[in-house]
Structures are given as C-alpha cells and as structure tokens.
C-alpha cells in the first residue's frame, strides 16, 4: 500500500528541506502539530532522515520517501522504513531507517539509518521517484 499524498504535507516537507536543515523551528513545529498524529510521525521521521543525511554525510537530500520500495512498519511512536529512498543532487539512493519519537511525535528519541546503493533511473517511475 502506498501512502496517499497530502498537498499540505508535501508542501511542508518541501518548506522544511529548503529552509532550516538542521533543526525544526517554532513555525515548523506548529505546522506539524496541525497534522494527525500518524502523519506527524511520518513527516517528522522523514525530516529527521533529511537532517541526519545532510549533517552526517556529503549528501544534500531534498526528498525522502519512506515507502519507495516497501511499506514502512509503524508503531505508536516508531517507524521502521527498510524500503525508503532519498534524492540528492538529482539522483535517488536506497535508504533504510529506524525512527522513534516522543509522545508528541515531534521530538525524536532515537534515529539510525543506512544508505544503500544508487537507484538506476529506469526504476524510478515504478517506485514513485521523480527527477
């Protein structure tokens, strides 16, 4: 099952990715708080993935999809996304991550990730990966 895209959420992720890469600010927190708790968790974990990739590595990601290759496994306060992908510098790469949040689904308690191989362009459309 692929997640339905919410225009507000998609716009929000874009805003986060193009403004403050290392930490969410008060406005972004307010925007997250307007989302239902599960969507907030999904969005916050995707944001955390972009923040960590940008901070910890040479990548400058502008998009993360938790569901690119498989549906993430979600708990009440956690997401395990083994089939995720991220876009950096116009190319897509495999990604897996585990994200655990506080009750508010804004504060991240723990996050670990692993970067995989480059995804060939011929596979992008099948997995909802856009240039």
VEXNUMAR-370846 format. One record per residue: x, y, z of N, C-alpha, C in turn; residue in three letters; chain. Coordinates in steps of 0.001 Angstrom, whole numbers, plus 500000, padded with zeros to 6 digits. Layout:
REM residues N
nc1, nc2, nc3, cac1, cac2, cac3, cc1, cc2, cc3, residu, chaine
X, Y, Z, X, Y, Z, X, Y, Z, ALA, A $
...
***
This chain:
REM residues 131
nc1, nc2, nc3, cac1, cac2, cac3, cc1, cc2, cc3, residu, chaine
500836, 498829, 500000, 500000, 500000, 500000, 500884, 501238, 500000, UNK, A $
500624, 502167, 499114, 501342, 503432, 499068, 500524, 504464, 499833, UNK, A $
501215, 505354, 500521, 500522, 506390, 501272, 499935, 507414, 500325, UNK, A $
498727, 507867, 500626, 498119, 508932, 499852, 498884, 510215, 500138, UNK, A $
499126, 510960, 499107, 499884, 512192, 499269, 498959, 513313, 499681, UNK, A $
499333, 514029, 500684, 498579, 515172, 501174, 499282, 516430, 500676, UNK, A $
498596, 517310, 499916, 499255, 518503, 499394, 499902, 519340, 500492, UNK, A $
499235, 519481, 501629, 499812, 520251, 502734, 501093, 519600, 503216, UNK, A $
501053, 518294, 503410, 502228, 517588, 503922, 503378, 517665, 502920, UNK, A $
503081, 517500, 501639, 504133, 517569, 500625, 504753, 518957, 500600, UNK, A $
503921, 519974, 500677, 504432, 521335, 500728, 505241, 521582, 501973, UNK, A $
504809, 521011, 503064, 505514, 521172, 504333, 506904, 520573, 504248, UNK, A $
507012, 519363, 503716, 508326, 518730, 503583, 509226, 519594, 502710, UNK, A $
508683, 520150, 501639, 509491, 520999, 500774, 509978, 522222, 501537, UNK, A $
509105, 522835, 502328, 509490, 524000, 503121, 510611, 523640, 504073, UNK, A $
510468, 522527, 504762, 511495, 522097, 505706, 512824, 521898, 504979, UNK, A $
512772, 521237, 503843, 514003, 520893, 503129, 514718, 522123, 502587, UNK, A $
513974, 523190, 502328, 514607, 524350, 501722, 514885, 525471, 502708, UNK, A $
514472, 525320, 503956, 514710, 526396, 504906, 515741, 526006, 505943, UNK, A $
515334, 525312, 506959, 516198, 525048, 508101, 516535, 523572, 508144, UNK, A $
517706, 523213, 507689, 518033, 521806, 507515, 518353, 521093, 508826, UNK, A $
518931, 521771, 509793, 519443, 521078, 510961, 518475, 520959, 512125, UNK, A $
517480, 521788, 512224, 516533, 521683, 513331, 515236, 522369, 512927, UNK, A $
514142, 521828, 513407, 512872, 522458, 513076, 512661, 523650, 514003, UNK, A $
512056, 524705, 513466, 511816, 525905, 514254, 510376, 525939, 514755, UNK, A $
509998, 527021, 515422, 508669, 527128, 516032, 507557, 527055, 514987, UNK, A $
507728, 527712, 513853, 506708, 527680, 512803, 506532, 526264, 512268, UNK, A $
507625, 525591, 512030, 507562, 524221, 511520, 506927, 523286, 512548, UNK, A $
507225, 523511, 513809, 506598, 522721, 514873, 505092, 522944, 514875, UNK, A $
504661, 524195, 514727, 503225, 524494, 514666, 502574, 523793, 513480, UNK, A $
503254, 523774, 512349, 502704, 523100, 511174, 502575, 521603, 511422, UNK, A $
503570, 521007, 512037, 503495, 519580, 512364, 502340, 519296, 513311, UNK, A $
502132, 520161, 514277, 501075, 519952, 515270, 499681, 519969, 514649, UNK, A $
499532, 520542, 513464, 498238, 520573, 512782, 497897, 519235, 512126, UNK, A $
498877, 518369, 511975, 498665, 517071, 511329, 498152, 516049, 512334, UNK, A $
497445, 515028, 511840, 497062, 513933, 512731, 498340, 513247, 513214, UNK, A $
498249, 512534, 514320, 499455, 512017, 514975, 500270, 511076, 514089, UNK, A $
499624, 510219, 513318, 500376, 509283, 512477, 501089, 510011, 511339, UNK, A $
500396, 510943, 510696, 501022, 511725, 509629, 502166, 512558, 510193, UNK, A $
501964, 513117, 511382, 503019, 513894, 512034, 504262, 513038, 512255, UNK, A $
504056, 511815, 512730, 505185, 510904, 512953, 505911, 510619, 511638, UNK, A $
505155, 510314, 510591, 505756, 510027, 509287, 506543, 511222, 508767, UNK, A $
505939, 512396, 508828, 506604, 513599, 508337, 507845, 513920, 509165, UNK, A $
507720, 513814, 510479, 508848, 514155, 511353, 510025, 513200, 511143, UNK, A $
509734, 511920, 510964, 510814, 510955, 510728, 511473, 511180, 509370, UNK, A $
510697, 511532, 508342, 511286, 511864, 507043, 512167, 513109, 507154, UNK, A $
511711, 514094, 507910, 512506, 515305, 508136, 513800, 514951, 508858, UNK, A $
513690, 514099, 509871, 514883, 513681, 510617, 515873, 512977, 509700, UNK, A $
515360, 512159, 508790, 516242, 511479, 507835, 517003, 512502, 506995, UNK, A $
516295, 513512, 506486, 516970, 514537, 505693, 517993, 515296, 506530, UNK, A $
517630, 515626, 507757, 518557, 516349, 508632, 519822, 515538, 508886, UNK, A $
519651, 514261, 509209, 520813, 513416, 509516, 521693, 513218, 508291, UNK, A $
521066, 512956, 507145, 521844, 512771, 505920, 522641, 514028, 505585, UNK, A $
522028, 515163, 505760, 522708, 516418, 505458, 523842, 516684, 506445, UNK, A $
523597, 516426, 507701, 524577, 516719, 508751, 525720, 515701, 508788, UNK, A $
525398, 514429, 508638, 526373, 513360, 508847, 527157, 512959, 507602, UNK, A $
526710, 513346, 506434, 527311, 512840, 505205, 527520, 513946, 504181, UNK, A $
528038, 513570, 503042, 528263, 514507, 501935, 526977, 514852, 501192, UNK, A $
525879, 514180, 501512, 524632, 514347, 500781, 523957, 515667, 501136, UNK, A $
523203, 516169, 500183, 522313, 517309, 500416, 520931, 516879, 499942, UNK, A $
520246, 516051, 500727, 518965, 515499, 500276, 517883, 516568, 500201, UNK, A $
516989, 516408, 499221, 515846, 517305, 499137, 514525, 516549, 499202, UNK, A $
514592, 515223, 499302, 513368, 514425, 499387, 513693, 513072, 499989, UNK, A $
512800, 512599, 500844, 512870, 511245, 501400, 511501, 510616, 501218, UNK, A $
511468, 509385, 500735, 510223, 508615, 500636, 510388, 507346, 501461, UNK, A $
509629, 507248, 502526, 509729, 506081, 503408, 509202, 504818, 502738, UNK, A $
508309, 504960, 501757, 507592, 503827, 501170, 508043, 503471, 499755, UNK, A $
509190, 503936, 499300, 509594, 503753, 497903, 509643, 502287, 497476, UNK, A $
510214, 501424, 498279, 510366, 500015, 497902, 509538, 499067, 498755, UNK, A $
509111, 499502, 499904, 508212, 498692, 500736, 507550, 499602, 501758, UNK, A $
506394, 499173, 502223, 505688, 499962, 503231, 506464, 499963, 504538, UNK, A $
506578, 501126, 505162, 507240, 501158, 506464, 506393, 500447, 507512, UNK, A $
507063, 499925, 508520, 506362, 499309, 509647, 506234, 500378, 510721, UNK, A $
504993, 500659, 511096, 504772, 501726, 512063, 504259, 501178, 513379, UNK, A $
504762, 501761, 514446, 504262, 501519, 515786, 503625, 502806, 516266, UNK, A $
503201, 502825, 517502, 502551, 504031, 518019, 503496, 505235, 517990, UNK, A $
504770, 505024, 518273, 505747, 506115, 518300, 506969, 505824, 517433, UNK, A $
506859, 504873, 516501, 508047, 504484, 515741, 507728, 504147, 514290, UNK, A $
508754, 504276, 513481, 508684, 503872, 512079, 509973, 503139, 511739, UNK, A $
509814, 501992, 511096, 510948, 501249, 510557, 510739, 501217, 509047, UNK, A $
511574, 501960, 508333, 511437, 502092, 506882, 512628, 501417, 506208, UNK, A $
512469, 500142, 505904, 513559, 499386, 505274, 513624, 499604, 503770, UNK, A $
512537, 500084, 503174, 512484, 500293, 501731, 512393, 501753, 501346, UNK, A $
513019, 502608, 502119, 512986, 504044, 501843, 513981, 504407, 500742, UNK, A $
513866, 505642, 500281, 514805, 506184, 499300, 514944, 507678, 499556, UNK, A $
516073, 508225, 499141, 516238, 509676, 499227, 516849, 510190, 497937, UNK, A $
516510, 511458, 497633, 517031, 512109, 496436, 518058, 513153, 496865, UNK, A $
519200, 513118, 496209, 520254, 514099, 496448, 520944, 514402, 495131, UNK, A $
521065, 515682, 494835, 521752, 516122, 493615, 521179, 515453, 492369, UNK, A $
519840, 515288, 492361, 519158, 514748, 491196, 519200, 513244, 491033, UNK, A $
519740, 512533, 492007, 519806, 511074, 491943, 519126, 510485, 493171, UNK, A $
518594, 509274, 493009, 517925, 508572, 494109, 518807, 507441, 494630, UNK, A $
518747, 507236, 495954, 519535, 506205, 496620, 518647, 505429, 497590, UNK, A $
518953, 504160, 497743, 518253, 503352, 498739, 518601, 503864, 500134, UNK, A $
517640, 503703, 501047, 517810, 504144, 502425, 516964, 503254, 503314, UNK, A $
517466, 502945, 504473, 516636, 502302, 505498, 516860, 503079, 506783, UNK, A $
515793, 503207, 507566, 515948, 503903, 508841, 514967, 503394, 509881, UNK, A $
515357, 503602, 511137, 514507, 503340, 512300, 514384, 504653, 513052, UNK, A $
513160, 505040, 513334, 512894, 506321, 513976, 511944, 506099, 515149, UNK, A $
512317, 506603, 516311, 511455, 506529, 517494, 511270, 507943, 518016, UNK, A $
510017, 508331, 518215, 509691, 509685, 518654, 509090, 509676, 520058, UNK, A $
509106, 510840, 520676, 508415, 511049, 521952, 506909, 511005, 521695, UNK, A $
506126, 511068, 522749, 504668, 511033, 522631, 504115, 512119, 521706, UNK, A $
504764, 513272, 521655, 504270, 514377, 520827, 504531, 514179, 519332, UNK, A $
505314, 513171, 518980, 505690, 512861, 517595, 506423, 514012, 516917, UNK, A $
507052, 514852, 517716, 507879, 515935, 517189, 509322, 515759, 517643, UNK, A $
509506, 515415, 518896, 510841, 515189, 519438, 511284, 513766, 519108, UNK, A $
512451, 513632, 518501, 512977, 512322, 518125, 513841, 511780, 519257, UNK, A $
513511, 510564, 519723, 514277, 509911, 520794, 515493, 509185, 520240, UNK, A $
515298, 508471, 519146, 516430, 507784, 518523, 516182, 507657, 517028, UNK, A $
517283, 507653, 516300, 517208, 507556, 514850, 518504, 506935, 514352, UNK, A $
518378, 505880, 513565, 519551, 505316, 512912, 519193, 505003, 511467, UNK, A $
520185, 505047, 510612, 519926, 504859, 509190, 521106, 504197, 508501, UNK, A $
520815, 503691, 507310, 521845, 503094, 506472, 521568, 503507, 505032, UNK, A $
522586, 504018, 504374, 522478, 504420, 502975, 522812, 503227, 502096, UNK, A $
521965, 503012, 501093, 522192, 501923, 500157, 522750, 502423, 498838, UNK, A $
522588, 501611, 497824, 523150, 501892, 496501, 522300, 502890, 495720, UNK, A $
522908, 503426, 494694, 522237, 504287, 493735, 521105, 503502, 493070, UNK, A $
519959, 504145, 492888, 518824, 503512, 492213, 518883, 503901, 490737, UNK, A $
518960, 502924, 489834, 519009, 503242, 488401, 517764, 504020, 487964, UNK, A $
517957, 504983, 487098, 516856, 505835, 486637, 515709, 505011, 486039, UNK, A $
516023, 503884, 485411, 514976, 503055, 484801, 513995, 502519, 485851, UNK, A $
514362, 502521, 487120, 513488, 502033, 488198, 512704, 503139, 488896, UNK, A $
512942, 504376, 488567, 512327, 505490, 489290, 510803, 505498, 489200, UNK, A $
510269, 505417, 487991, 508820, 505543, 487815, 508067, 504466, 488593, UNK, A $
508547, 503259, 488546, 507898, 502134, 489229, 507787, 502366, 490739, UNK, A $
508717, 503146, 491290, 508756, 503357, 492738, 508415, 504792, 493134, UNK, A $
507730, 505512, 492231, 507247, 506867, 492516, 508378, 507850, 492805, UNK, A $
509499, 507654, 492163, 510650, 508533, 492342, 510690, 509507, 491173, UNK, A $
510653, 510777, 491468, 510608, 511794, 490419, 511962, 512481, 490302, UNK, A $
512280, 512965, 489080, 513579, 513647, 488880, 513730, 514876, 489772, UNK, A $
***
